[in-house]
Amino acid sequence: DDPLRDFPNLREHFMQVWHNELHAIHATYQVISGLGEDRFQNARIAVANFLSSRLS
């Protein structure tokens, strides 16, 4: 559990709400998964991929 998260028991509901809204506005986004250092590295890779796709 994340002590900073509002409504931790509704996590999946709000994740779906955000996915729906992002799809509705045709937003480009990447879901970052993992814990700790793995999550950080996954985020770094996602940012690098995003930036390289914008520079091409």
N, C-alpha and C positions, 0 to 999 in steps of 0.2 A: 504494500500500500504506500501511496505517496501522501505524506502528511500535509503537503502544500496544495494538494488537489481539492477543488471544490466538488462535492457530491461524488466521492470515490465509488459509490455503489452504482452510479449512472455513467461510468466511464465509457462503456461500449455504446450506449445510447448517444452521448455527445460526440463521440468519434464518428458515428454514422451521420449525425446532423452536419458536422463539418465536412465530411466527404461529399455529402449531397450538395451543400452550398458551393463548395469549390468546383464540383462538376458543373453546376448550374451556370457559373460564370466562366467556364472553360479555363480555369486556372491550372497552371503547371505546378505540381507539388510532388514531394517525395516523402513518404512515411519513413521515419527513422526508427529502427528497432534496435534491441540489444540493451545491455546494462553496463554501466560504468564505462570502462575504457573501450569496450567493444562498441557501445553506442556512440561514443565520441569519434571513433575511427569511421564508423558507418556514416556519420554526419559529415566528416571531412571528405569522404569519397563522394557523397551526394553533392556537396558544394562544388568540388573540383569538376565533377561531371557536368553540373549545371553551367559553370563558368566556361568550360571548354566548348560546350554546345553553343553558347552565346557568342563566342569569339570566332567560331568557324564560319 
